[in-house]
Amino acid sequence: MVEANTLVFVGLADTTCPAPGVVATYNQLAGEKWVVVYPHKPHNGLPEEDLWIGDIATLQDQFIHRQ
């Protein structure tokens, strides 16, 4: 079981790693956890419609600096 602090990104348009499986995995994590949901994100890339949520690299950097 994973007990580390974890940041998870999920794209609702991702057909490679569908959101229900990602969320099911997220729900099993034991440590502190955060999820960022992108409504229009496919597996790769970040569409303009989702940029208001935050750039993935920036959110990752913020997460790392908080740890």
C-alpha positions as CSV (number, residue, x, y, z in Angstrom):
1,M,0.0,0.0,0.0
2,V,1.3,3.5,-0.9
3,E,1.6,5.7,2.1
4,A,3.5,8.6,0.5
5,N,2.0,12.0,-0.2
6,T,0.7,11.8,-3.7
7,L,-0.4,14.2,-6.4
8,V,-2.7,12.6,-9.1
9,F,-3.7,14.2,-12.4
10,V,-6.8,12.8,-14.2
11,G,-8.1,13.7,-17.6
12,L,-11.8,12.9,-18.1
13,A,-11.1,12.5,-21.9
14,D,-8.3,10.1,-21.4
15,T,-9.0,6.7,-23.1
16,T,-5.6,5.2,-22.3
17,C,-6.0,5.6,-18.5
18,P,-9.7,6.1,-18.0
19,A,-10.8,8.3,-15.1
20,P,-12.8,5.7,-13.2
21,G,-9.6,3.5,-12.9
22,V,-7.5,6.5,-11.9
23,V,-10.0,7.6,-9.3
24,A,-10.3,4.0,-7.9
25,T,-6.6,3.8,-7.5
26,Y,-6.5,7.3,-5.9
27,N,-9.2,6.1,-3.4
28,Q,-6.9,3.3,-2.3
29,L,-3.9,5.6,-1.4
30,A,-3.3,5.8,2.3
31,G,-1.1,8.9,2.6
32,E,-2.0,12.6,2.1
33,K,-3.3,12.9,-1.4
34,W,-4.5,15.5,-3.9
35,V,-6.2,15.1,-7.2
36,V,-6.4,17.5,-10.1
37,V,-9.2,16.8,-12.6
38,Y,-9.0,18.1,-16.1
39,P,-12.4,17.8,-17.8
40,H,-11.1,18.0,-21.4
41,K,-7.6,16.4,-21.0
42,P,-6.7,13.4,-23.2
43,H,-3.8,11.1,-22.2
44,N,-1.2,13.5,-23.6
45,G,-1.2,17.3,-23.7
46,L,-3.3,19.9,-22.0
47,P,-6.0,21.6,-24.0
48,E,-6.6,25.3,-23.7
49,E,-10.0,24.7,-22.2
50,D,-8.3,23.2,-19.1
51,L,-5.5,25.8,-18.6
52,W,-7.5,27.7,-16.1
53,I,-7.1,24.8,-13.7
54,G,-3.3,25.0,-13.8
55,D,-0.3,23.9,-15.8
56,I,0.8,20.4,-14.8
57,A,4.5,21.2,-14.5
58,T,3.7,24.2,-12.2
59,L,1.4,22.2,-10.0
60,Q,4.0,19.4,-9.8
61,D,6.7,22.0,-8.7
62,Q,4.4,23.4,-6.1
63,F,3.6,20.0,-4.7
64,I,7.3,19.1,-4.5
65,H,8.2,22.3,-2.8
66,R,5.5,21.7,-0.2
67,Q,6.9,18.3,0.7
